Amino acid sequence: MAEEVAVDYSLNNPDTLTKYKVAAQISQKALEFVAGLCIEGAKIVDTCERGDKFLEEEISKVYKGKKIPKGISHPTTVSPSSYVTPYTPLKTDAEEAAVALKAGEVIKIQLGAQIDGLGAIVCDSIIIPAGKNDGDKIPGRQADLLLATHWANELLLRLMVPPGLVASGTDEEKAKSQAVKPYSQSKITQLLEKVAKSYDCNI
């Protein structure tokens, strides 16, 4: 009986990274496609179905003729801001199947592809444009809230990175970076509140 050869799924194997990249490229392409479908009046269930179909079509174009498992790693979900978890309506439920996107609503799109079990899940938040909205401009207070959220997230990402993670630089620069103490929870909260208040918003 022939012995099964163990596959190296670590990043030491260049094929692993290639599969992740292919899955990510497909996922990103599908995300852009689904975002384009999200317009005022579009039914969420139809948008999710079209997103899954697009994912399957794009996945079928890669690694043809090879015995590599591939498919959807995360089904297309289009979640209005009132839903905390990813949302895909049931087509069998008439009330859910009728749910449509409303102008000015913030929605979260999430989906993903996988090649050989190596999945790439992508997501984005967008605002459904109004048919009358000239140039897709967001009205004042809604724009303030979005900008406050965006910059608070950017700040938080930077504050969460542990000090000392310098990719390049002299030994002196690295030592100086490692000597910096991480921000405390209260300091992070103060900085986030400062960003929110600059847009007249509250955390």
LOROZA-428009 format. One line per 3 residues: number of its first residue (from 1); their letters; for each residue x, y, z of C-alpha. Coordinates in steps of 0.25 Angstrom, whole numbers, plus 5000, padded with zeros to 4 digits. Example, Ala and Ser with C-alpha at 12.3 -4.5 7.8 and 13.67 -1.06 7.14 Angstrom:
REM LOROZA-428009
1> as> 5049/4982/5031; 5055/4996/5029
***
This chain:
REM LOROZA-428009
1> mae> 5000/5000/5000; 5006/5014/4996; 5008/5024/5007
4> eva> 5001/5037/5006; 5010/5049/5005; 5007/5060/5015
7> vdy> 5005/5073/5008; 5012/5085/5014; 5001/5096/5016
10> sln> 5010/5105/5023; 5015/5118/5017; 5029/5111/5014
13> npd> 5022/5105/5002; 5020/5115/4991; 5008/5108/4986
16> tlt> 5001/5111/4998; 5003/5126/4997; 4999/5125/4982
19> kyk> 4986/5118/4986; 4983/5129/4996; 4986/5140/4986
22> vaa> 4977/5133/4976; 4965/5132/4986; 4967/5146/4990
25> qis> 4967/5152/4976; 4954/5144/4973; 4948/5149/4986
28> qka> 4952/5163/4983; 4946/5163/4969; 4933/5157/4975
31> lef> 4932/5168/4986; 4933/5179/4975; 4923/5172/4967
34> vag> 4913/5170/4978; 4915/5185/4983; 4911/5189/4969
37> lci> 4898/5181/4970; 4895/5189/4983; 4885/5200/4979
40> ega> 4873/5205/4984; 4861/5195/4983; 4870/5183/4980
43> kiv> 4865/5171/4988; 4876/5165/4997; 4873/5151/4994
46> dtc> 4875/5153/4979; 4888/5160/4982; 4893/5149/4991
49> erg> 4889/5138/4980; 4896/5146/4969; 4908/5148/4978
52> dkf> 4909/5133/4980; 4907/5130/4966; 4918/5140/4962
55> lee> 4928/5133/4972; 4925/5120/4967; 4928/5124/4952
58> eis> 4941/5131/4956; 4946/5119/4964; 4942/5109/4953
61> kvy> 4952/5117/4944; 4965/5113/4952; 4972/5100/4955
64> kgk> 4964/5093/4944; 4967/5078/4942; 4974/5077/4956
67> kip> 4969/5069/4967; 4969/5081/4977; 4956/5084/4985
70> kgi> 4951/5098/4983; 4939/5106/4985; 4932/5117/4994
73> shp> 4938/5119/5008; 4928/5129/5012; 4914/5131/5005
76> ttv> 4910/5145/5000; 4904/5152/5011; 4898/5166/5010
79> sps> 4895/5171/5024; 4887/5184/5027; 4893/5192/5039
82> syv> 4882/5187/5048; 4888/5172/5047; 4900/5169/5055
85> tpy> 4903/5156/5049; 4904/5153/5034; 4891/5153/5028
88> tpl> 4885/5145/5016; 4870/5144/5015; 4863/5131/5013
91> ktd> 4856/5130/4999; 4846/5121/5005; 4841/5132/5015
94> aee> 4833/5142/5007; 4835/5153/5017; 4850/5152/5017
97> aav> 4851/5149/5002; 4844/5163/5000; 4854/5171/5008
100> alk> 4860/5182/4999; 4872/5191/5001; 4868/5206/5005
103> age> 4875/5218/5000; 4884/5224/5011; 4885/5211/5018
106> vik> 4899/5206/5022; 4901/5191/5019; 4912/5181/5021
109> iql> 4916/5171/5010; 4924/5159/5013; 4928/5147/5004
112> gaq> 4940/5138/5001; 4946/5127/4992; 4955/5116/4996
115> idg> 4965/5108/4988; 4970/5095/4994; 4963/5099/5007
118> lga> 4971/5112/5008; 4961/5123/5008; 4961/5138/5007
121> ivc> 4949/5145/5013; 4947/5159/5009; 4937/5170/5014
124> dsi> 4933/5184/5012; 4923/5194/5017; 4916/5203/5007
127> iip> 4904/5213/5007; 4893/5210/4997; 4892/5223/4988
130> agk> 4879/5230/4986; 4874/5231/4972; 4873/5246/4974
133> ndg> 4886/5248/4981; 4894/5257/4972; 4908/5252/4970
136> dki> 4906/5241/4981; 4910/5251/4992; 4906/5247/5006
139> pgr> 4898/5258/5014; 4906/5265/5025; 4903/5258/5039
142> qad> 4904/5244/5032; 4917/5248/5026; 4922/5253/5039
145> lll> 4918/5239/5046; 4925/5231/5034; 4938/5240/5035
148> ath> 4938/5239/5050; 4937/5224/5049; 4947/5222/5038
151> wan> 4958/5231/5046; 4955/5224/5059; 4957/5211/5053
154> ell> 4970/5215/5046; 4975/5221/5059; 4971/5208/5067
157> lrl> 4978/5199/5057; 4991/5207/5059; 4990/5207/5074
160> mvp> 4988/5192/5075; 5001/5189/5068; 5011/5186/5079
163> pgl> 5023/5195/5080; 5036/5190/5075; 5031/5184/5062
166> vas> 5040/5192/5053; 5042/5185/5039; 5054/5192/5036
169> gtd> 5064/5202/5042; 5077/5203/5050; 5079/5196/5063
172> eek> 5078/5209/5070; 5064/5212/5064; 5059/5197/5067
175> aks> 5064/5199/5081; 5057/5212/5083; 5044/5206/5077
178> qav> 5045/5195/5087; 5046/5204/5098; 5033/5210/5096
181> kpy> 5022/5205/5105; 5009/5201/5099; 4997/5210/5101
184> sqs> 4988/5207/5112; 4973/5204/5110; 4969/5218/5116
187> kit> 4979/5225/5107; 4973/5218/5095; 4959/5222/5099
190> qll> 4963/5237/5101; 4969/5237/5087; 4957/5231/5081
193> ekv> 4948/5240/5088; 4956/5252/5083; 4955/5247/5068
196> aks> 4940/5245/5070; 4938/5259/5076; 4946/5266/5065
199> ydc> 4934/5262/5056; 4924/5265/5067; 4920/5250/5069
202> ni> 4921/5241/5081; 4927/5228/5083
***
